[in-house]
Amino acid sequence: MSSPRAVVIGQLARDLVLQVDRWPEVGHAADVGGRREMLGGKGANQAVALAQLSVPVALVAVAGDDDIGDNLLTQATRDGVDVTHVVRRPDTPTGLIVEALDGAGQWRYLQHLPNEVLLTAADVEASAELLRAADAVLVQLQQPPAAALAATRLAHEAGRLVVVDGAPASEGDRPALLAAADVVRADAHETRMWTAAPTDDIDRVLTAAGDILAAGPRLLAFGVDAGNLFTWRDQRWGDGHLLVPLTDQKVVDTTGAGDALVAALTAALLRGDPPPTAARYAVAAAGATVGHPGGRPNLHQDMLRALLGDGAAEATTSTSSAG
């Protein structure tokens, strides 16, 4: 594999998806109508999505030293992901995520992701040359803070595109993360954590977004009630914001939509797309992921072009020239 253009810092896990018509009452059972086992975890999902979008990608994550870890890494390699920097933790079972999905599309998670299958700062430092050589580094803030901070610092110091996904566990980490990040992506819950604003009040979210942009990032992608709100402050593209409604795809399972959005947004920025184009492309990728159970992406350019051509990403926008 050629040197990766993108490196993902995040989780890898065995993903077990169970489909039931309804939840059983306490003390009762429910038949499972469908079952899927696959490579999962946010890091793996984002890496696979980037590979599907023709971006050479490497994953920095942790797997146990068990057969499940072997199988997942084999699958990731088949998916086009460079796994040579995945840490194999001795005497540790590979992480497990169980998603139970009912007939109404409501899901519940059970996960076994102990500290041993999460990255440490030392794990990240061991992959420092990989991060410095990439064009973009995607960092999940669901990882321990020390690992996330190490990754953002290394990538920022090397002048790479730094994309952070999530919200910091501690307010004390916020200044360092924002100073290093170029792009911040947050779902609706995480948007409230970043902005302290209700996600049904676009004006308040925009006001808070302006303060966040002033702290370092140049592009924010925030989940709000009306869809996804993108705001940017960029020397090349000027200042602006764009509200992209959700696509009208039939929703089976929203798991993985955010991972697809992050991957597609990164891919678009790497090829030089302006923020409005990158935003629409990212939301189309998220929409292409909600039509099947489980978080594994299934992205194809023809599908994304069809979604964009159908007007699935019509938006309201405001821009101004950079000062």
C-alpha positions in Angstrom: 0.0 0.0 0.0 1.2 3.5 -0.8 1.8 6.0 2.1 -1.6 6.9 3.5 -3.1 10.3 2.9 -5.2 9.9 6.0 -4.7 8.4 9.4 -7.5 7.6 11.8 -7.0 7.5 15.5 -9.8 5.6 17.1 -11.6 2.4 18.1 -11.6 -1.0 16.5 -14.1 -3.6 17.7 -16.2 -6.6 16.7 -19.6 -5.3 15.9 -22.6 -7.6 16.4 -26.0 -6.2 15.2 -29.2 -7.9 16.3 -32.6 -7.0 14.8 -35.8 -7.6 16.8 -39.4 -6.6 16.1 -39.8 -5.3 19.7 -38.1 -5.2 23.0 -38.9 -8.1 25.4 -40.4 -7.4 28.8 -38.3 -8.1 31.8 -38.0 -11.8 32.3 -39.1 -12.6 28.7 -37.3 -13.3 25.4 -37.6 -11.9 21.9 -36.7 -13.7 18.6 -33.8 -12.2 16.7 -35.0 -11.7 13.1 -31.6 -10.7 11.7 -28.0 -10.9 12.8 -24.8 -9.3 11.3 -21.3 -9.6 12.6 -18.7 -7.2 11.1 -15.7 -5.0 11.6 -16.8 -2.1 13.7 -15.8 0.7 16.1 -15.8 4.4 15.1 -12.2 4.3 14.0 -12.6 1.3 11.8 -15.8 2.7 10.3 -14.2 6.0 9.4 -11.1 4.2 7.9 -13.2 1.9 5.8 -15.3 4.8 4.6 -12.2 6.7 3.5 -10.9 3.6 1.7 -14.3 3.3 -0.1 -13.9 7.0 -1.2 -10.4 6.1 -2.7 -8.4 7.8 0.1 -5.4 5.7 1.1 -5.8 5.3 4.8 -4.1 3.8 7.9 -5.8 3.0 11.2 -4.1 3.5 14.6 -6.2 1.5 17.1 -6.0 -1.4 19.6 -6.9 -5.0 19.1 -6.5 -7.9 21.5 -4.2 -10.8 20.8 -7.1 -13.2 20.1 -8.6 -14.8 17.0 -11.3 -12.1 16.8 -8.6 -9.5 16.5 -6.9 -11.5 13.8 -10.1 -11.8 11.9 -11.0 -8.1 12.2 -7.5 -7.0 11.0 -7.8 -9.4 8.0 -11.2 -7.8 7.1 -9.8 -4.3 7.5 -6.9 -5.2 5.2 -9.4 -6.5 2.6 -11.3 -3.3 2.9 -8.1 -1.4 1.9 -7.1 -0.1 5.3 -3.4 -0.2 6.4 -3.4 -1.9 9.8 0.3 -2.1 10.4 0.1 0.4 13.2 -2.8 -1.3 15.0 -1.5 -2.2 18.5 -2.0 -5.8 19.6 -2.5 -5.8 23.3 -1.4 -9.0 25.0 -3.7 -10.9 27.3 -6.6 -8.7 26.2 -9.8 -9.6 24.4 -10.7 -7.5 21.3 -13.4 -4.9 22.0 -17.0 -5.9 21.4 -20.0 -3.7 20.5 -23.5 -5.2 20.5 -26.3 -3.2 18.9 -29.9 -4.2 19.3 -32.1 -2.6 16.7 -35.9 -2.7 16.9 -38.5 -2.5 14.1 -38.9 1.2 14.7 -35.2 1.9 14.1 -34.5 2.5 17.8 -31.2 1.1 18.9 -29.6 0.1 22.2 -25.9 -0.4 22.7 -24.0 -2.8 24.9 -20.2 -2.4 24.6 -17.2 -4.0 26.1 -14.4 -1.5 25.5 -12.2 -1.6 28.6 -9.2 0.6 29.0 -6.9 -2.1 27.6 -8.5 -1.7 24.1 -8.2 2.0 24.1 -5.2 3.9 22.9 -2.6 5.4 25.2 -0.4 8.5 24.6 2.5 6.0 24.2 0.6 4.1 21.5 0.1 7.4 19.6 3.7 8.5 20.0 4.9 5.2 18.6 3.0 6.1 15.4 4.3 9.7 15.3 6.1 9.3 11.9 2.9 7.9 10.3 0.9 10.9 11.5 3.6 13.4 10.3 3.6 11.8 6.9 -0.1 11.9 6.3 -2.1 14.7 4.8 -5.0 14.4 7.3 -5.3 12.9 10.8 -8.8 12.1 12.2 -8.9 11.9 16.0 -11.9 10.5 17.9 -12.4 12.3 21.2 -13.9 9.1 22.6 -10.4 7.9 23.1 -8.6 8.7 26.4 -7.8 12.4 26.5 -4.0 11.9 26.7 -4.1 9.9 23.4 -6.3 12.4 21.7 -4.2 15.3 22.8 -1.0 13.6 21.7 -2.4 12.9 18.2 -3.8 16.4 17.6 -0.5 17.9 18.8 1.7 15.7 16.6 -0.4 16.3 13.5 -0.8 20.0 14.1 2.9 20.5 14.6 3.5 18.7 11.3 1.1 21.1 9.5 -1.5 18.3 8.8 -5.2 18.7 8.4 -6.5 17.8 11.9 -10.1 16.6 12.1 -11.5 15.9 15.6 -14.7 14.0 16.1 -16.7 14.3 19.3 -16.4 16.6 22.4 -13.7 16.7 25.1 -14.4 14.7 28.3 -12.9 17.6 30.3 -13.3 21.3 29.7 -9.7 21.6 30.6 -8.7 19.9 27.4 -10.8 22.2 25.2 -8.2 25.0 24.6 -5.5 22.6 23.5 -7.8 20.7 21.2 -9.2 23.8 19.5 -5.7 25.3 19.1 -4.7 22.1 17.2 -7.8 21.3 15.3 -8.7 22.4 11.8 -12.1 20.7 11.7 -14.5 19.8 14.5 -17.4 17.5 14.0 -20.0 16.9 16.7 -23.4 15.2 16.8 -26.3 16.9 18.4 -25.5 15.9 21.9 -21.9 16.9 21.5 -22.9 20.1 19.8 -24.7 21.1 23.1 -21.5 20.2 25.0 -19.4 22.5 22.7 -21.8 25.4 22.4 -24.0 25.3 25.6 -26.8 26.1 23.2 -30.0 24.2 22.4 -29.8 22.5 19.0 -33.1 23.9 17.9 -31.8 27.5 18.1 -29.6 28.0 15.1 -28.8 31.6 15.9 -27.4 30.6 19.3 -25.4 27.8 17.9 -24.0 30.1 15.3 -23.0 32.6 17.9 -21.2 30.0 19.9 -19.6 28.6 16.7 -18.1 32.0 16.1 -16.3 31.9 19.4 -15.1 28.4 18.7 -13.7 29.3 15.3 -11.9 32.2 17.0 -10.0 29.6 19.1 -8.4 27.9 16.2 -10.5 25.6 13.9 -11.4 26.8 10.4 -14.5 24.5 9.9 -17.2 23.2 12.2 -19.7 20.5 11.4 -22.4 20.5 14.1 -25.4 18.3 14.4 -28.6 20.3 15.0 -32.3 19.5 15.0 -32.7 20.8 11.5 -29.8 18.8 10.1 -26.1 19.6 10.0 -24.8 23.1 10.4 -21.4 23.9 8.9 -19.6 27.1 9.7 -16.2 28.2 8.5 -13.6 30.9 8.7 -10.9 30.4 6.1 -8.4 32.6 4.4 -9.1 30.9 1.0 -12.9 30.5 1.1 -13.8 33.4 3.4 -16.4 33.2 6.3 -19.7 31.5 6.0 -22.2 29.0 7.2 -24.4 26.4 5.6 -27.4 24.4 7.0 -27.7 21.1 5.2 -31.0 19.2 6.0 -30.9 15.5 6.4 -31.4 13.5 3.3 -34.8 11.9 2.6 -33.4 8.4 2.6 -35.4 5.7 4.4 -33.8 5.3 7.9 -33.1 1.8 9.1 -30.3 2.5 11.5 -28.5 5.8 12.2 -25.4 4.1 13.6 -22.4 5.0 11.5 -23.9 8.0 9.8 -21.6 10.4 11.7 -18.6 8.3 10.8 -19.4 8.4 7.1 -20.0 12.1 7.4 -16.5 12.7 8.9 -14.8 10.5 6.4 -16.5 12.1 3.4 -15.9 15.6 4.7 -12.2 14.8 5.1 -12.0 13.3 1.6 -13.7 16.4 0.1 -11.3 18.8 1.9 -8.3 16.8 0.8 -9.3 17.2 -2.8 -9.7 20.9 -2.3 -13.5 21.2 -2.4 -14.9 24.5 -0.9 -16.8 24.2 2.3 -20.3 24.2 0.8 -19.4 21.5 -1.6 -17.7 19.4 1.1 -20.6 19.9 3.4 -23.2 18.6 0.9 -21.0 15.7 0.0 -20.5 14.7 3.7 -24.2 14.8 4.4 -24.9 12.7 1.3 -22.5 10.1 2.6 -24.3 10.1 6.0 -27.6 9.6 4.2 -26.1 6.7 2.2 -25.3 4.9 5.5 -28.6 4.9 7.3 -30.4 2.5 5.0 -29.0 -0.7 6.4 -28.4 -2.1 9.9 -25.1 -1.6 11.6 -22.4 1.1 11.3 -20.4 -0.3 8.5 -20.3 2.1 5.5 -21.1 1.2 2.0 -20.1 4.3 0.0 -19.9 4.5 -3.7 -19.4 7.6 -5.8 -22.4 6.8 -8.1 -24.6 6.6 -5.0 -23.4 9.9 -3.6 -23.8 11.6 -6.9 -27.4 10.3 -7.1 -28.2 11.7 -3.7 -26.7 15.1 -4.5 -28.4 15.1 -7.9 -31.8 14.4 -6.3 -31.5 17.7 -4.3 -31.0 15.8 -1.1 -28.6 18.4 0.2 -30.4 21.6 -0.6 -29.3 24.2 1.9 -29.4 27.8 3.1 -26.0 29.5 3.1 -24.4 32.8 4.0 -20.9 33.8 3.1 -18.6 36.8 3.3 -15.1 37.5 2.1 -12.2 37.0 4.4 -10.8 39.9 6.2 
